[in-house]
């Protein structure tokens, strides 16, 4: 239950925490999405020039998927130390790693200069990006969830989630401006490097803001209680990963299933669409980028609204609405894109992202409320990032391969619908979490039986 003793934080302090999480997350997603857009537009020519154009795109998306492969490892490492040392320190480290790797991509020699070493170096830097992002998400949403007002946790925790569309908006906006101002030859020659190098400036801004905020009070209280138990000869705490797998393995599975539709639909709508619209629908690169740009702005505004709704009706109903909506929208989505009309393209991507937001907005609070404080960073990160390997990582790759094999969007729509069914099942069997107390202090429980005098859904520390 919501803790009556926990006083809501001062509005100014909470807004600073939200701003720090949002800006840092925006920068990290800018870096990550910038790679995805560049993979669809130029990396196939610069790093895989000896391949057939569509095969080159597949290889380019393969290096894109490699970044996801490193995310579970990042979740394990950052989750472990985030639960032991605190959220803030690990968030600063993740920002430095992501920004440094992105800046280095902007300096990479291409295949024409160093041959096969170019895609190898690109892949290594992509692994660093994925490792950093694997630790970023959990810490950012927990920092807000554990500072925030319990009655409005869904709303406040949804703001770091807006870092995804904000990063997409920033990355797509920079690329769109460059492609509009430059010829294709200029952009392919050197223009593509500019947005990667800009990451260095953005990281400095993000660090300045992120270093100014306090550690999570919920974590500090839990750490103090653990130290007291240790000095009194209590049981030694298990490693966070061990504790998660022992006490919260069902929650991890729910989180993985919940992310299937959310993750797959997002990368089909925002990354693969750049391939589909330009190759199958005959839309120009600039038009496709502009459509994603406009839709991302709407997506940014929709996420806090969905988060606020989850505070009123619960995390599950909003999440289920988004999963069902995305599944139902896929056939109309591709039909609209096939018209090659700019207005229809905007409508297709915007509706898809708004429905995606119904899953993405409550996800931060939903996952945070599933796990106990001293294993929350590990649990939320593991559930979210292990799903990325099966969902977001191969999504553009699978969609591109299906398009190459069948020459039709129908199998791609069925692919997203299958993911939506998995998510509906996972969230459908999950318990509602919006009334759970993030500060509850009790031994982890493996049954659903309530403690005397406590609600059955109360969580542990």
ABEGO torsion letter per residue (X at the ends): XBBAABBBBBAAAAAAAAAAAAAAAAAAAAAAAAAAAAAAAAAAAAABAABBAAAAAAAAAAAAAAAAAAAAAAAAAAAAAAAAAEAAAAAAAAAAAAAAAAAAAAABBBAAAAEAAAAAAAAAAAAAAAAAAAAAAAAAAAAAAAABBAAAAAAAAAAAAAAAAAAAAAAAAAAAAAAAABBAAAAAAAAAAAAAAAAAAAAAAAAAAAAABBBBAAAAAAAAAAAAAAAAGBBBBBBAAAAAAAAAAAAAAAAAAAAAAAAAAAAAAAAAAAAAAAAAAGBBAAAAAAAAAAAAAAAAAAAAAAAAAAAAAEAAAAAAAAAAAAAAAAAAAAAAAAAGBAAAAAAAAAAAAAAAAAAAAAAAAAAAAABBAAAAAAAAAAAAAAAAAABAAAAAAAAAAAAAAAGBAAAAAAAAAAAAAAAAAAAAABBBAAABBAABBBBBBABABBBBGBBAABBBX
